[in-house]
Amino acid sequence: MNIEKYTSLFHDGTIYSIDSTEDQVVISMESAEVDEEDIENDIVLSSNERIRGKLHLEQVSKIFDEQKGDIGDWRMFGDYADIFRFQIKGNNILFSIIWLFHKYDPAKEVFSTVEITSKKIWWENLPEMVVN
């Protein structure tokens, strides 16, 4: 399934976890609420009408955070992140997000823009994936 055609639906979505190894990143995430008319038959929505699953990035060669510069791996900075922008262009992924905590504290919110270059990008659709 090609998640690239649905990236705009992730505006106001959520990143729940990031698992990062030497050259791979797996991001558990879901979109904002989706109208079934906005998707094709190649995807099944969760029970709360969202695209939910894991974005797999393999053979990652670069992770760049606008605030920190080049970083070796990408980790969770908060308990979860709200997605403002999610784009895939070729082998480049761009996230603009705000890190948040379960115990809301606006003083701890951090905005982050991260660009990742990866040779292989694929989506694992998991409509019943448990999220926090």
KOLDREN-957122 format. One record per atom (N, C-alpha, C): atom name; x, y, z. Coordinates in steps of 0.02 Angstrom, whole numbers, plus 32768, in hexadecimal, padded with zeros to 4 digits. Each point is the difference from the previous one (the first is absolute). Layout:
BEGIN
[site "CA" [X Y Z]]
...
//
This chain:
BEGIN
[site "N" [802A 7FC5 8000]]
[site "CA" [7FD6 803B 8000]]
[site "C" [802C 803E 8000]]
[site "N" [7FEC 8032 7FDB]]
[site "CA" [8026 803E 7FF9]]
[site "C" [7FE6 8035 8031]]
[site "N" [8022 8009 8038]]
[site "CA" [7FEA 8031 8032]]
[site "C" [800D 8047 7FE8]]
[site "N" [802B 8009 7FCF]]
[site "CA" [8011 8043 7FE8]]
[site "C" [7FC3 8028 7FEA]]
[site "N" [7FCF 7FDE 7FE3]]
[site "CA" [7FC4 8024 7FE9]]
[site "C" [7FD2 8016 8039]]
[site "N" [800D 7FE8 803D]]
[site "CA" [7FD6 8011 8039]]
[site "C" [8022 802C 8034]]
[site "N" [803D 8017 7FF4]]
[site "CA" [8024 8025 8033]]
[site "C" [7FDB 803E 8018]]
[site "N" [7FDC 8022 7FD6]]
[site "CA" [7FDC 803D 8015]]
[site "C" [7FCB 7FF0 8035]]
[site "N" [7FE8 7FC2 8002]]
[site "CA" [7FCD 7FED 8031]]
[site "C" [801D 7FF8 8046]]
[site "N" [8043 8002 8006]]
[site "CA" [8020 7FFA 8041]]
[site "C" [8007 8042 8024]]
[site "N" [7FEE 8038 7FDF]]
[site "CA" [8000 8040 8023]]
[site "C" [7FCF 7FFA 803B]]
[site "N" [8015 8011 803B]]
[site "CA" [7FDA 7FF8 803F]]
[site "C" [7FFE 7FB7 8016]]
[site "N" [802A 7FD6 7FE3]]
[site "CA" [8006 7FBB 8017]]
[site "C" [8032 7FFB 8039]]
[site "N" [8015 7FC3 8010]]
[site "CA" [802A 7FF5 803B]]
[site "C" [8037 7FCD 7FF3]]
[site "N" [803C 800D 801A]]
[site "CA" [8035 7FCF 8004]]
[site "C" [8000 7FE5 8047]]
[site "N" [7FFB 7FBD 8007]]
[site "CA" [7FFD 7FE0 8042]]
[site "C" [8042 7FE4 8016]]
[site "N" [8028 7FE8 7FD1]]
[site "CA" [8041 7FE4 8014]]
[site "C" [802F 8001 7FC4]]
[site "N" [8041 8001 8010]]
[site "CA" [8034 7FFD 7FCD]]
[site "C" [8032 7FCC 8018]]
[site "N" [800B 7FCD 7FD8]]
[site "CA" [8033 7FCD 800E]]
[site "C" [8037 8009 7FCD]]
[site "N" [803C 800E 8018]]
[site "CA" [8038 8010 7FD4]]
[site "C" [803A 7FD3 800F]]
[site "N" [801D 7FE3 7FCA]]
[site "CA" [803E 7FDA 8005]]
[site "C" [8034 8021 7FD4]]
[site "N" [8036 7FDF 7FF4]]
[site "CA" [8038 801E 7FDB]]
[site "C" [7FEA 801E 7FBD]]
[site "N" [7FDA 7FDC 7FD8]]
[site "CA" [7FEC 801B 7FBF]]
[site "C" [7FB6 7FF6 7FF0]]
[site "N" [7FD8 7FF6 8035]]
[site "CA" [7FB8 7FF7 7FF6]]
[site "C" [7FDA 8029 8033]]
[site "N" [7FC6 8019 7FEB]]
[site "CA" [7FD3 8025 802D]]
[site "C" [7FBA 7FE6 7FF2]]
[site "N" [7FDB 7FF1 8036]]
[site "CA" [7FBA 7FEC 7FFB]]
[site "C" [7FD7 8030 802A]]
[site "N" [7FCF 8021 7FE0]]
[site "CA" [7FD8 8034 8020]]
[site "C" [7FB8 7FE8 8004]]
[site "N" [7FE6 7FF8 803E]]
[site "CA" [7FBA 7FEE 800A]]
[site "C" [7FD8 8041 8001]]
[site "N" [7FCE 8004 7FD5]]
[site "CA" [7FDD 8040 7FF7]]
[site "C" [7FB9 7FF5 7FE6]]
[site "N" [7FD9 8035 8005]]
[site "CA" [7FBD 7FFF 7FE2]]
[site "C" [7FEF 8044 7FE5]]
[site "N" [7FD3 8000 7FD0]]
[site "CA" [7FE9 803E 7FE0]]
[site "C" [7FCB 8022 802C]]
[site "N" [7FEB 8039 7FE9]]
[site "CA" [7FC4 801F 801D]]
[site "C" [7FC4 7FD7 7FE7]]
[site "N" [7FC5 8011 8017]]
[site "CA" [7FC4 7FDC 7FE9]]
[site "C" [7FF9 8009 7FB5]]
[site "N" [7FEF 7FC9 7FDE]]
[site "CA" [7FFE 7FFE 7FB7]]
[site "C" [7FB9 7FF0 7FE9]]
[site "N" [7FEA 8022 7FCD]]
[site "CA" [7FC1 7FEF 7FDF]]
[site "C" [800F 7FC8 7FCF]]
[site "N" [7FDA 7FCA 8002]]
[site "CA" [800C 7FC7 7FD4]]
[site "C" [8002 8013 7FB6]]
[site "N" [7FE1 8036 7FEE]]
[site "CA" [8001 8017 7FBA]]
[site "C" [8045 8018 7FEC]]
[site "N" [802C 8010 8031]]
[site "CA" [8043 801A 7FF1]]
[site "C" [8033 7FC9 7FF5]]
[site "N" [7FED 7FC2 8007]]
[site "CA" [8030 7FC9 7FF7]]
[site "C" [7FE7 7FD0 7FCB]]
[site "N" [802F 7FD8 7FE7]]
[site "CA" [7FEF 7FCD 7FCF]]
[site "C" [7FFA 7FBD 8024]]
[site "N" [7FF4 7FCC 7FDB]]
[site "CA" [7FF5 7FBE 801D]]
[site "C" [8040 7FDF 801A]]
[site "N" [8039 8022 7FFB]]
[site "CA" [803F 7FE1 8014]]
[site "C" [800F 8008 804A]]
[site "N" [7FD2 801C 8027]]
[site "CA" [800E 800D 8047]]
[site "C" [7FC1 7FF4 8028]]
[site "N" [8009 7FE4 803C]]
[site "CA" [7FC9 7FF5 802E]]
[site "C" [800A 8031 8039]]
[site "N" [7FCA 8023 8013]]
[site "CA" [8004 8031 8036]]
[site "C" [7FF6 7FDE 8044]]
[site "N" [801A 8020 8034]]
[site "CA" [7FF5 7FE7 8045]]
[site "C" [7FB7 800C 8013]]
[site "N" [7FED 7FE6 803A]]
[site "CA" [7FBA 8008 8016]]
[site "C" [7FEE 8049 800E]]
[site "N" [8032 802B 800A]]
[site "CA" [7FF1 8047 8009]]
[site "C" [800E 8029 7FC1]]
[site "N" [7FFC 7FDD 7FC6]]
[site "CA" [8004 8021 7FBE]]
[site "C" [8043 8022 7FF3]]
[site "N" [8038 7FDF 8010]]
[site "CA" [8042 801B 7FF5]]
[site "C" [802C 7FCD 7FDC]]
[site "N" [8032 8019 7FDD]]
[site "CA" [8033 7FD5 7FE3]]
[site "C" [8032 7FF3 8039]]
[site "N" [800A 7FC2 8012]]
[site "CA" [802A 7FF0 8039]]
[site "C" [8031 7FC9 7FEC]]
[site "N" [803F 8009 8014]]
[site "CA" [8031 7FCD 7FF1]]
[site "C" [8047 8016 800E]]
[site "N" [802F 7FE0 7FDD]]
[site "CA" [8047 800D 800A]]
[site "C" [8021 8013 7FBF]]
[site "N" [8025 8037 8002]]
[site "CA" [8028 8015 7FC7]]
[site "C" [8046 7FE3 800A]]
[site "N" [8015 7FD6 7FD0]]
[site "CA" [8041 7FDF 8004]]
[site "C" [8031 8024 7FD2]]
[site "N" [8039 8013 801C]]
[site "CA" [8036 801F 7FDA]]
[site "C" [803D 7FD4 8006]]
[site "N" [8018 7FE6 7FC7]]
[site "CA" [8039 7FD3 8000]]
[site "C" [8039 801E 7FD9]]
[site "N" [803D 7FEF 8014]]
[site "CA" [803D 801B 7FE2]]
[site "C" [8000 804D 8006]]
[site "N" [7FF4 8017 803D]]
[site "CA" [7FFF 8047 800E]]
[site "C" [8048 801B 7FFC]]
[site "N" [800A 8035 7FD9]]
[site "CA" [8042 801C 7FF9]]
[site "C" [8008 8044 8022]]
[site "N" [7FC7 8020 8010]]
[site "CA" [8005 8043 801E]]
[site "C" [7FC1 800E 8029]]
[site "N" [800A 801C 803B]]
[site "CA" [7FCA 801A 8029]]
[site "C" [8016 8046 8015]]
[site "N" [7FDB 8032 7FEB]]
[site "CA" [8012 8046 800D]]
[site "C" [7FC8 8023 8025]]
[site "N" [800F 801A 803A]]
[site "CA" [7FD1 8027 8028]]
[site "C" [8013 8049 7FF9]]
[site "N" [7FD1 802B 7FEC]]
[site "CA" [8010 8047 7FF5]]
[site "C" [801E 8022 803E]]
[site "N" [7FEE 7FEA 803C]]
[site "CA" [801A 801F 803C]]
[site "C" [8043 7FE1 8016]]
[site "N" [800A 7FBF 7FF2]]
[site "CA" [803B 7FDC 801A]]
[site "C" [8034 7FF0 7FCA]]
[site "N" [7FEE 8007 7FC1]]
[site "CA" [802D 7FEC 7FCA]]
[site "C" [7FFB 7FB6 7FF2]]
[site "N" [8036 7FE3 7FE5]]
[site "CA" [8001 7FB8 7FF3]]
[site "C" [7FFD 7FDA 8041]]
[site "N" [7FD3 7FCF 8003]]
[site "CA" [7FFC 7FD5 803B]]
[site "C" [8007 7FB8 7FEA]]
[site "N" [801D 7FD7 802B]]
[site "CA" [800D 7FBA 7FEF]]
[site "C" [7FC1 7FD6 7FFC]]
[site "N" [7FD2 800C 802E]]
[site "CA" [7FC1 7FDC 7FFE]]
[site "C" [7FC9 802E 801A]]
[site "N" [7FC3 7FED 7FF4]]
[site "CA" [7FC8 802A 8013]]
[site "C" [7FDA 7FDE 8038]]
[site "N" [7FF8 8022 8037]]
[site "CA" [7FDF 7FE4 803A]]
[site "C" [7FC6 802D 8015]]
[site "N" [7FD4 7FE5 8028]]
[site "CA" [7FC8 8027 801B]]
[site "C" [801B 8034 8030]]
[site "N" [7FEA 803E 7FF9]]
[site "CA" [8014 8035 802D]]
[site "C" [7FCA 800C 8035]]
[site "N" [7FC3 7FEC 7FF1]]
[site "CA" [7FC8 8006 802E]]
[site "C" [7FDB 7FBD 8002]]
[site "N" [7FC5 8000 801D]]
[site "CA" [7FD8 7FC3 8003]]
[site "C" [7FE0 7FF1 7FBD]]
[site "N" [7FF2 8033 7FD9]]
[site "CA" [7FE4 7FF9 7FBC]]
[site "C" [800C 8041 7FDC]]
[site "N" [7FEF 8002 7FC0]]
[site "CA" [8009 803D 7FD9]]
[site "C" [7FC4 800C 7FD3]]
[site "N" [7FEA 803E 7FFD]]
[site "CA" [7FCD 8015 7FD0]]
[site "C" [8022 8010 7FBE]]
[site "N" [7FE3 7FE9 7FCA]]
[site "CA" [801D 800A 7FBD]]
[site "C" [7FE2 803E 7FE0]]
[site "N" [802B 802E 7FEC]]
[site "CA" [7FEA 803A 7FD9]]
[site "C" [800B 7FF5 7FB5]]
[site "N" [8037 7FDF 7FF0]]
[site "CA" [800F 7FF3 7FBA]]
[site "C" [8024 7FBD 7FFB]]
[site "N" [7FEB 7FD9 7FCD]]
[site "CA" [801F 7FC0 7FF1]]
[site "C" [8002 7FFC 7FB4]]
[site "N" [803D 7FFB 7FE5]]
[site "CA" [8008 7FFD 7FB8]]
[site "C" [8032 7FC9 7FEE]]
[site "N" [7FF4 7FE0 7FC8]]
[site "CA" [8030 7FD2 7FE4]]
[site "C" [800C 8016 7FB8]]
[site "N" [803F 800D 7FF1]]
[site "CA" [8014 8012 7FBB]]
[site "C" [803B 7FD5 7FEE]]
[site "N" [7FF4 7FCE 7FD7]]
[site "CA" [8035 7FD2 7FEE]]
[site "C" [8019 7FDA 803D]]
[site "N" [8040 8009 8010]]
[site "CA" [801D 7FDE 803A]]
[site "C" [8004 802D 803D]]
[site "N" [7FDF 803A 7FFE]]
[site "CA" [8002 802F 8038]]
[site "C" [7FBD 8005 8023]]
[site "N" [8003 7FFE 8042]]
[site "CA" [7FC4 8006 802A]]
[site "C" [8009 803E 802A]]
[site "N" [7FCB 8028 8006]]
[site "CA" [8002 803D 8028]]
[site "C" [7FC7 7FFE 8032]]
[site "N" [8011 800C 803F]]
[site "CA" [7FCF 8006 8035]]
[site "C" [8008 8044 8021]]
[site "N" [7FCA 8024 8009]]
[site "CA" [7FFE 8039 802D]]
[site "C" [7FCF 7FED 8036]]
[site "N" [8018 7FFF 803E]]
[site "CA" [7FD9 7FE5 8037]]
[site "C" [800A 802A 803F]]
[site "N" [7FD3 7FF7 802F]]
[site "CA" [8009 801D 8042]]
[site "C" [7FFD 7FC8 8033]]
[site "N" [8035 7FFB 8029]]
[site "CA" [8005 7FCC 8033]]
[site "C" [7FD5 8014 803C]]
[site "N" [7FD9 7FD0 8019]]
[site "CA" [7FD2 800C 8038]]
[site "C" [8009 7FCA 8034]]
[site "N" [7FE3 800E 803B]]
[site "CA" [8004 7FD1 8038]]
[site "C" [7FB9 7FF2 8019]]
[site "N" [7FF6 7FC3 801B]]
[site "CA" [7FBE 7FEE 8019]]
[site "C" [7FE8 8030 8035]]
[site "N" [802D 8017 802B]]
[site "CA" [7FEF 8034 8030]]
[site "C" [800E 8042 7FDD]]
[site "N" [7FCC 8021 7FE8]]
[site "CA" [8007 803B 7FD6]]
[site "C" [8026 8038 8024]]
[site "N" [8035 8017 7FE0]]
[site "CA" [8027 8038 8019]]
[site "C" [801A 8027 7FC4]]
[site "N" [7FE1 8039 7FEF]]
[site "CA" [8015 8026 7FC4]]
[site "C" [8049 8015 8002]]
[site "N" [801D 8005 803B]]
[site "CA" [8046 8014 8006]]
[site "C" [802E 7FC9 7FE5]]
[site "N" [7FE9 7FC2 7FFE]]
[site "CA" [8029 7FC8 7FE8]]
[site "C" [7FF6 7FF2 7FB6]]
[site "N" [7FD0 801F 7FE0]]
[site "CA" [7FF3 7FF3 7FB9]]
[site "C" [803D 8016 7FD6]]
[site "N" [8013 7FD6 7FD1]]
[site "CA" [8039 800F 7FD5]]
[site "C" [7FEC 7FF2 7FB8]]
[site "N" [8009 8033 7FD5]]
[site "CA" [7FF2 7FF8 7FB9]]
[site "C" [803F 7FE5 7FDE]]
[site "N" [7FF7 7FD2 7FD3]]
[site "CA" [8039 7FE1 7FDF]]
[site "C" [7FF1 7FF3 7FB7]]
[site "N" [8031 800C 7FD6]]
[site "CA" [7FFB 7FEE 7FB9]]
[site "C" [803A 7FD1 7FF1]]
[site "N" [7FEF 7FC5 7FE8]]
[site "CA" [8031 7FCB 7FF5]]
[site "C" [7FFB 7FE8 7FB8]]
[site "N" [8039 7FFA 7FDF]]
[site "CA" [8003 7FE5 7FBC]]
[site "C" [802A 7FC0 8003]]
[site "N" [7FE5 7FCC 7FE1]]
[site "CA" [8021 7FBE 8000]]
[site "C" [8009 7FEA 7FB8]]
[site "N" [803B 7FE8 7FEF]]
[site "CA" [800D 7FE3 7FBF]]
[site "C" [8008 7FB4 8009]]
[site "N" [7FD8 7FDB 7FD9]]
[site "CA" [7FFD 7FB8 8007]]
[site "C" [7FF8 7FE0 7FBB]]
[site "N" [8024 7FC9 7FF4]]
[site "CA" [7FFB 7FDF 7FBF]]
[site "C" [7FBF 7FDA 7FF7]]
[site "N" [7FE4 7FE6 8037]]
[site "CA" [7FC2 7FDA 7FFB]]
[site "C" [7FCE 801B 8033]]
[site "N" [7FC4 8011 7FE7]]
[site "CA" [7FCA 801A 802A]]
[site "C" [7FC2 7FD7 7FF1]]
[site "N" [7FE2 7FE5 8036]]
[site "CA" [7FC2 7FDA 7FF5]]
[site "C" [7FD3 8007 803C]]
[site "N" [7FC0 7FF8 7FF4]]
[site "CA" [7FCB 8008 8032]]
[site "C" [7FE3 7FBD 8012]]
[site "N" [7FFB 7FF3 8041]]
[site "CA" [7FDE 7FC5 801A]]
[site "C" [7FBE 8017 801E]]
[site "N" [7FCA 7FF3 7FDD]]
[site "CA" [7FBE 8016 8017]]
[site "C" [7FE8 7FD3 8038]]
[site "N" [7FF3 801D 803B]]
[site "CA" [7FEC 7FDB 803B]]
[site "C" [7FC3 8022 8020]]
[site "N" [7FC5 7FF8 7FE2]]
[site "CA" [7FC6 8025 8019]]
[site "C" [7FED 7FF1 8048]]
[site "N" [8014 7FC6 801A]]
[site "CA" [7FEF 7FEF 8046]]
[site "C" [803C 8006 802F]]
[site "N" [8035 8021 7FE9]]
[site "CA" [803A 800A 802B]]
[site "C" [7FEC 8026 803F]]
[site "N" [8017 7FE8 8039]]
[site "CA" [7FF0 8021 8040]]
[site "C" [802D 803D 8007]]
[site "N" [7FE2 803A 8010]]
[site "CA" [8026 803D 800B]]
[site "C" [7FF2 801A 8046]]
[site "N" [802E 8027 801B]]
[site "CA" [7FF9 801B 8043]]
[site "C" [7FCE 8038 8002]]
//
